[in-house]
């Protein structure tokens, strides 16, 4: 029982710290996490489909992604030694853009129509345009933060700092990849947008899919800073070794992102077509949500333990 309570207590402490670090982004993250739970339930009770998928699949994916993104930015921003003005601009720009995005995607799902690449009516075209603008503005905000960090680096451990810088850089590139999908009218290459795909993620099994590299690149914002942070704690006292670990893992990650992008452009699916069992999307969504929460609890426990041991070693 004690083994269970420990991680829960540490996660509660981490959540409280995230709340204290950036309340607006914390609020958006929690709201989208709750929406993901709601959308999971809607997938189970609403059988309507769009392009062969449940209408609530896309809102679920975006709510989950937005929750992760805003929580990450809420955690990172206060560590970057930005001026209050810059931090507030980034905070409210990202919070507002992501709120508009999820509201519009959810509205289109409730109407039973596509949110992306939908130009069938003036209303649908306007909604799609607004979504593109809000995502672009949010990405520019992250790029601006990145520029400020490179210009005036904060006093962070080197591997952690460069993990943040590289993570933001790859994130921004992956964000603007969305304009490539808009330019070609969809995410599929050599296959229609409604071709058979992986459960819930819906990545095409019959052709190239630009969403794969888009997904991998966006999550560099979490993977690479965590890698840098863990490397600094793992080889405490040797920044050169920590930077070496980050360089290797970061290089592999960037190469993988580029590789799946090129693979998609060639019209090749990430995995070939195979017989997929008929798994309800709500079940897959529930499993992924539980996994994400458990994973976050594990990371919170790791962060708390290593931060405590690091402070003890310094005599704080």
N, C-alpha and C positions, 0 to 999 in steps of 0.2 A: 504493500500500500504506500509506504514511504517513497519507493522508487517512482510511483506514479505521481504523487503529490509534488515531488521535487521539480520535474520539468514543467508542471502546470504553474507552480509558483514563479519559476523563472520566466515563463512566457508572460504571465501576468505583469511581472516587473518590466519586461521588455515592451509590452503594449503600453504601459503607463509612461515609459520613457519616450516612446514614439508620440504619444499624445502631448507630452510636454515639449518635444522638439518642434513639432509643427502641427498645430491643431486643425487648420483648414484642410491640409492634405490628409491628415488622420481621418477626419470626418468623411471625406470623399472615399477613402479606402474602405472604411467600415460600411458605408452606404452601399458600395458596389459589391462587397462581400455578401451583405444581406440580400442584395438583388440576385446574386448568383444562386443563393439558396432558393429564392422564390422562383427563379427561372428553372431550376432543377425540378421543382414541384410542377410547374406549368408543362414541362416536357412530358411528365407522366400523365397529365390529365387532358392535355390539348393535343389531339391527333393531327392537326393541320400540318401540311408540309409545304415547303417552298424549295424548288429545285431538287426535289427528292429528299430533303432534310426537314426535320421538325422546325417549325417557325421560330422556336425559342432557342435553338442551338446557337445562332450567331449572337443574340444578346447575352447568353451565358458566357460565351468565349470572351466577349468584350468586357463584361462586368468583371470577370476573373482577372483579365489582363490589366484593366484599369486599376483594380484593387492592388495588384502587385506593383504596378508602376508608381502610383501615387504614394504608397507606403514606402517604397524605395527612395523616392525623391524627398519625402518628408523626413526620412532618416538621414540622408546624405547632406542635404542643404545646410543644416546648422553646423556641419563639420568643416565647411569650405571657407570659413572666414570672409564671407561676403559682407558687403555693407547691408544695413537693414533695408535700405531702399531696393537693392537688387534682389535680396531674398524675398521681399514682399511681392515684387513684380513677378518673379518666377513662380512663387506659391500661388498667387491668385490667377495668373494666366493659365497655369496647368490645371488648377482646380476648376476654373470656369469652363475651359475647353473640354475637359473630360466629362463634366456634368452635362454639357450640351450634347456631347457625342452619345452618351448612354441613353439620354432621354429620346433623342431622335431615332436611334436604332431600336429601342424598345417600342416606340410609337409605330414604326413601320412593321415590326413583328406583330403587334396587336392588330394592325390593319390587314395582315396577311400578305404583305407585299415586300419586295426586296428593298433593302436599305442602300446597298452599294450597286453602282453601275445601272441604276434604274432611272431611265429618262422617258418613261412611258407617259407621264403627265407633267404639267408645269409644277405641281406640288412636289412630286417625286424628284424631279430635276433640281428644284430649289433645295430640298432636304439633302440630297446627295452633295450639292455644291457647298452647303453650309458645313457638312461633315468634313469635307476635304479641307475647307478653310480652317476649321477649329483644330484639326490634327496638325496642319502645317504650322499654325501659330504655336501650338504646344511644343512641336519639334524645334522651332526657332528659339523658344524659351530655353530649352535644354542646351541648344548650341550656344546660346549667349552665356549661360552659366559655364559651359565648358571653356569658352574663350576667356572669361574672367579668371577661371581657375588656372589656366595655362599662363595667363599674364601675371597673376599674383598667386603663386602656389601657397596653399595653407600649410601650417606646420603639422603635417601628418607623417606617419612612417612611410618611407619611400615606396615600398611595394603596394601598400594600401592606396596611396595617392595615385600611383600610375595605374592601378587597377580601376580606380574611378575614372581617370582621364580616358583610358582605352575603352572602358565600358561605355562611357558617354559618346565617344567618337563613333564606335560601331553602331550604337543605338541610333544616332542621328542619321547615319548612312542608311540603315535599315528602314528608318521612318520615311525617308524621302524615296525609298524604293516603291512606296505606294503610288507615286506619280507614274511610275512605269506601268503599273497595273491599270491605272486610269487611262493612260495613253493607248494601251492595246485593248481596252474595253473589258478586262477581266484578269483573273489570276491564272487561267489555264493556258498552257502552251502545247499545241498539238492535241488538245482534248477540250471538249466543252466544259463550261463551269459547273455543269450538273453531272459530270461523269462520276462513276463509282469512286468512293473515297474511304479513308480510314474512319473508324467509328469516332463520332463527335468532332474530331479535328477536320475530317472531310478532305484531307490532302489526297489529291488524285492518285488513283492506282493504275491509270491507263495513259497518262501523259505528264508533261512537266507542270509543276505547280509553284508559282513564285511566292506563295504564302510560307513555304518551308524556310527559305532563307530569311524572309521577313520576320518570322517567328524567332528563329535562332539568333538573328542579329539584335532584335529588340531585347532579348533576355541576356545579352552581354552586360546590360546595366546591372544585373544582379550577380551573374556568374563571376565576372572579372574582379569587381571590388571585393567580393567574398573570398576569391582566390588570393588576392593580395593581402587581405586582412589575416586570413588563416596562415599564409606563408610567413608573415611577420611574427605571428605567435609561435609557429612551429619551430622556426630557427631564430629565436629571440637573441638579439645581440649581433646578428650578422645580416645587415641590410643587403649586402651584395648577394648572398645566397637566396634571400627572400625575393629579390628582384629577378634572380635567375629562374626561380620556380615560376614566378608570374610570367616571365618572358616565354618560357617553354609552353605553359598551359595557354597563355594568351595567344601565342603564335598558332598553336594547334586549333584553337577556337576560331580565330580569324580565317585560317585556311579552310576549315570545315564550312564556315559560313559562305565563303567564296565558292567552294566546291559545289554546295547544294544549289547556289544561285546559277552557276554555269550549267549544272545538270538540268535545272528547270528550263533554262533557255534552249537547251538541246532537245526539249520535249520528252525527257526521260523521267519517269516517276521515281520518287524516293525509294519506294519498294514496289515490286511488280504486283500485278493483279493476282489475287488469291481468294479462296472462298472464305468470306468473313462470316462468323456466326451472327445470327440476328440478335444483337444485344441492344436493348432499349437505350437510347441516348441519355435518358434520365439516370439510368443505373451507372453508366460510364461517368456522367457528370458528378454523381454522388461520390463515387470512389475517388475521383480526382480531387474533389473538394476536401474529403476526409484526409487524403494523402498530403495535400498541400498544408492543411492545418497541423497534421502530425509532424510534417517536415519542418514547418515554422517553429513548432514547439521544440524540436530537436536542436535547431539552429540557435534558438533563444537560450536553451540550456548551455550549449557550447559557448556562446558569446559571454554569458554570465560567468561561467567557470573560468574561462581563459582571461577575462578582464580582471576577475578577482585575484587569480594567481599572478597576473602581470603586475597588479598594484602591490601585492605582497612582496614580490621579488624586488620592487623598487623601494620598498619600505614606506609606502604611502599610508 
